[in-house]
Amino acid sequence: MELNDANLQTLTEFLRKTLDPDPTVRRPAEKFLESVEGNQNYPLLLLTLLEKSQDNVIRVCAAVTFKNYIKRNWRIVEDEPNKISDTDRTAIKANIVNLMLSSPEQIQKQLSDAISIIGREDFPQKWPDLLTEMVTRFRSGDFHIINGVLRTAHSLFKRYRHEFKSNELWTEIKLVLDTFALPLTELFKATIELCQTHATDVNALKVLFSSLTLISKLFYSLNFQDLPEFFEDNMETWMTNFHGLLTLDNKLLQTDDEEEAGLLELLKSQICDNAALYAQKYDEEFQPYLPRFVTAIWNLLVSTGQEVKYDLLVSNAIQFLASVCERPHYKHLFEDQNTLTSICEKVIVPNMEFRSADEEAFEDNSEEYIRRDLEGSDIDTRRRAACDLVRGLCKFFEGPVTAIFSGYVNSMLTEYAKNPGENWKHKDAAIYLVTSLASKAQTQKHGITQANELVNLTEFFVNHILPDLKSPNGKNTLQEDFFSVLQLPKEQLLQAVPLLITHLQAESTVEHTYAAHALERLFTMRGPNNTTLITPAEMAPFTEQLLNNLFKAVALPGSAENEYIMKAIMRSFSLLQEAIVPYIPTLIGQLTHKLLLVSKNPSKPHFNHYLFESLCLSVRITCKANPTTVSSFEEALFPVFTEILQNDVQEFLPYVFQVMSLLLEIHSNSIPSSYMALFPHLLQPVLWERTGNIPPLVRLLQAYLEKGGATIASSAADKIPGLLGVFQKLIASKANDHQGFYLLNSIIEHMPPESITQYRKQIFILLFQRLQSSKTTKFIKSFLVFVNLYCVKYGAIALQEIFDSIQPKMFGMVLEKIVIPEVQKVSGAVEKKICAVGITKILTECPAMMDTEYTKIWTPLLQALIGLFELPEDDSIPDDEHFIDIEDTPGYQTAFSQLAFAGRKEHDPIGDAVGNPKILLAQSLHKLSTACPGRVPSMLSTSLNAEALQFLQGYLQAATVQLV
C-alpha cells in the first residue's frame, strides 16, 4: 500500500464504517481492515491519519486502530511469519515518541499504550535510545509533553511489579535506573517547587498534580523488585517530600463531585501505597521515617469523610496500617489500649458501615457491586481494607481487639432490634465485624481455615443469621450472612441449604446472586477425607427445587448472563452426578437455547465457560449411565454448533471442538455421517492459525481417527494429505510440536497401514529436518515415543528398514545418538511403557541387531532400557532452552478454553496386551536366546554393568524364565 492520498481516503472511509452501529456496515469494514493490515505501509497510513486528518473522530479512531494493530502484530513469534515489515517497524519507532508527545491527550493515551507494547518486546535491546529520547523531554518545561513521557514510562515500567525476578529483568531495571532515576528525582523536586510558585493558579496545579501522581507511580514500579541503591541514597528527599504532600491540604484542588476522586486524593492514595511498599519490603531502611508516616496517615483517616471519592485513599491508607501492624518490630506502635480503641472506633467501625452511596451502587449497578464484594475486584473497598486491618491487629492483639469489638457488635445488634426495618445497616456492619474477627486465614477451596477461638460463630448463626435466612426480606441478607454460613458445623450448613435455595427466587439480583454464590461455595467445600463436605445423598430431598430455582434465576431480568448462577449450575451438576439424569431432557433444551443467545454476542467469558462446562457434565453423566443417549445430545447441540462454526464465533470454537470430541469419544467404534460431513472443514488452514484452537482441534481429529480411521481411509482418502499438512505445520513450531506428535501417533495407531504407506518416508524426513534445525528436549521426548510406537505397530524390522532407506546406517545413528542417551528423559507412565515395549522389540525382533555392525549397540541399548525402568527420570533441560512450553504456561486463549469436565482419559495404545514391560523384556530375551543359544548370555556377561545385570536377573526370575 503506497503512502498516497487515495489510500488515505480509502482508509478514512473504512474507519468511519467501523464506527457504524449497524453490524451489516460495521463487520465488512472490520474484515476489510483485517485483510489489508499485513500490507507494508498500513501502520504508517494510520499514523499519517491520526496526525493530519481534519476530522477529530477519524484521528481518534485511527489511534485506537493503530494501538490494537500493534497489540496483535508487534510480537514476533518463533516459527511464524513476521506480520510487520522491518522498514515499517523502524519507521514506527523513529516517529512514534514525537507524534505521541505532540498529540492531544486522547490520542496521546493510545500512542503511549502502543509505545509500551512495543517497548515490552523491543526495549532495551532493539530500542536502546527510547529512554534517552524520553528523558531529554523533561527539560522542555512543557508539562503536556512531560506528562506524556511520564504516562508512557508508567505503562512501560509497571510490569516490574509482577514480573518474576531474573538476571535479565534486573539488568533492564538497572539500565532504566541509570538513565532515569536522577532525572526523575530532579523533576520531582522541581515540580514540588512549581506547586508552591503556582499555589493560587488552579489550572497550573491540576497539571502539576497529575505529574506528581505519575512520578509517584513510577517510584512504586522502580522500587518494587528490590531497593535500588540510588533510591536508598536519596531516601531523605523522596520521603520528606512524600510526607509533605500527604499533609498538604489545598482547597483549590477540592472538587464538588462526590463520586470522582480528585487529583489530591489520587496522589495521596499512591503515596500511601509507596509507604506500604517500603514498610513491608524495606522496613529496616524505612524505620526512621515510619512513625511520621503512621501519624500523617492516621490524621488523614480520621479527617477524611465518607464520600465515595475518598474510597481509594481511605482503603490504601487502611492497608498501610494493616501492613505495618502485623510486623513484629512495629508492634510497640499499637500496644497501648487507647490506641487500639481509637483505631477500632475511628477507623474500622466507620468503614465497615454500609453507606447510602453503597446502597445506591447496590441498586443501580448490582453486577459491579457484587463483583467488588465477592471477588475484591481491582478497586479495593473500604470494607475489605478494614477487614484486613482487623486481621492484622489480631495477629498480636487478638484478645483486646475481640473484647473492644464485642461491645460494638452488641450495641449494633441492640440498635437493629429496636427497629429492624430502619436499622438493618447496623446489623449488617455487626455481621461484617464478626466474620472479619472470626477468620484469621481463608482459602478459596476450604473457606475459613483458621478461626478466632474467642468468637462463638455457631451461637451467632443460630441467633442472628438463621432468622434472617428464613425471612423473605432480603435487605439484611447481604453478603456477610451467606459468607458466615460457610464457616459452620455441617448440620447448620445443611439447615441453610434449603433456605438458600428459596432465596434463589428473590427478585433482587444481589440477593439471588449471593444465594447462588453461597451454594456454589458450599458444594465445593471439602470434608476431612477430601470428598465433598455435602454429599449427593444429603442433597436428594432438595435436588428438584435446586435445579428448578437455579434455572429460573438465570431467566430473571438482569441475570440472563449471571456467571455466579451458571457456576452454581455447573457445581450442582458435578455434585449431584446421576441424580440429575431424570431432569436433563428438559434442562439440555434450556442450556442450548441459552448458548444460541449468547453466541450472537459473547461478552461474558466466565458465564460462557461455565455454560460449556455444564453442557459437558450433562453429556458425561447421562452417557455414563446410558451411552446410547449420545445421539439425543447431538440432535440438541449440532444445530447451535453449526451456526457457531458458520458465523466463525472465534471465542466459542475451542469450546465447540472440545464438546464434539467428548460426544464422538462416547460412540462405539464408528463415526456418524454428521461428523464425516464436517471433517474436511476441520483441516482448513485458517482454523489452525489461532493458537487457542490448536489443542481442542488436535483432540477432535484424534477422536475422528480413533473412532473411524478405516472410514477416513476409505471414504476420505483424498483428505489424508490435508491431515498430514496439519501435522507438518504443527511440527515446525516449538510451541505446538507436541500437538503434532499427538496427531501423528493417532494416525499411526488407527489408520489402516496401507493407507499411509506412501507417506511414511516423508514423515520421517520431516522429523529429521526438524531435529537438525532445532533439537529441543520436548521435541526429542515426543520423537522417542513416536519412533517406539511405530516399532510396536509395524515391527522392529520395518523401523530399521525405513531408517536405513533414508540414509545407510541411519538406524544405528538414531539408536546411538538419540535413543540411548535421551530415553531417560521420557516422562509419563504410558509414554515410558511405549518406549519400553518398542526398545524390547528392537532388541529381540530385529535380526540386524544380532549380526551386523549394529550388534555393538545391543548391550548399551539394553542398559538404557533397564535404566528407563530403574533410574529416576532425567528432567534436566539445557541452558539454552528458555522457550515457553505451551502446556505449562497456557496463554489467555488456551487457558480460558480448557474445559475441566471435557477432559479425556489417558489413552494407552498398547493396552492390556502388555501388563508389565519388565516381564515382556524377560520373556522376549528368553525367546531370542532359544533361537540363538549362547549368544545372549555371552553379550550380557562381557559388557552389561553389574547393577543392570542384577535387575535383569530379577525380571527373569519374576517371569520364571532363563536364558539359554
Summary of the structure (lengths in Angstrom):
residues: 964
radius of gyration: 33.7
end to end distance: 78.0
largest distance: 105.7
contacts: 3015
relative contact order: 0.03
helix: 76%
strand: 1%
